[in-house]
Amino acid sequence: MAAGNEVSSTYYIQHHLQNLTFGNHPENGWSLAHSAEEAREMGFWAIHLDTMGWSIAMGLLFIWVFRKAGKMATTGVPGGLQNAVEMVVEFIENLTRATFHGKNPMIAPLALTLFVWILLMNTLKIIPVDYFPVLFAKLGVDYMKIVPTTDPNATLGMALGVFGLIIYYSVKVKGAGGFARELSLTPFNHWALIPFNLVLEIIGLLVKPLGLGLRLFGNMFAGEVIFILIALLPFWAIWLLDVPWAIFHILVVTLQAFIFTTLSVVYLSAAHEHH
């Protein structure tokens, strides 16, 4: 019985951490994955449909809510939605003013998009871990992992987007020659140390997207694993541990959205500095 429980628990954990994957299977051509092994065999170009679907859904929800708040905005007594949206906008505005020292009207909207989008994706973690997998299983869908930020493909994708903007604005503001000089003559301003400088600066540049993406993924994935482990406990223990952990995780999901946004703005601010 113990062995059976162990197998059942292992399958339960693996099932909840498996994405709904679509890709080129070596034997069956393009197909949906029905096992973790089959998902791995699909290779690099496989698409996590649940990650894509839920991240797009949260992006559309963000657009809809803020558009609705904008259309309902009034100079009189504001409603609850307008108050909430104005608080978020004011918070991001103050954050941008404090951390971004260049002149670029795109940075504040970018920061607002990152913060709200990541916050909405993270907040999906508060939904009980069995709710959507059971619901979609009844509809014939084997896997459904609804929190996009527990997938490194999503977090690293956002981080690479920020990294692309860092490179773009570094070249645009400083020029290709200025950016090359920054990489080759920092921190030691001597031609003989250019190879050493390049190694340091390129490593430091590449660490930025890796740090952004892996930090967000690691915190969200660890929280998801703990929720799954709590779900395996006896009924009384679930009520004892799940609610406090969920309350604590509300702070975590907000903090991780804030950290990703703040670091992105800081990196973009450095990209706008002429020196």
Helices and strands as residue ranges (DSSP letters): H 2-16, E 21-25, E 29-32, H 36-41, E 47-48, H 49-72, H 80-99, H 107-123, G 124-126, H 131-138, G 148-150, H 152-184, G 191-193, H 194-231, H 235-271
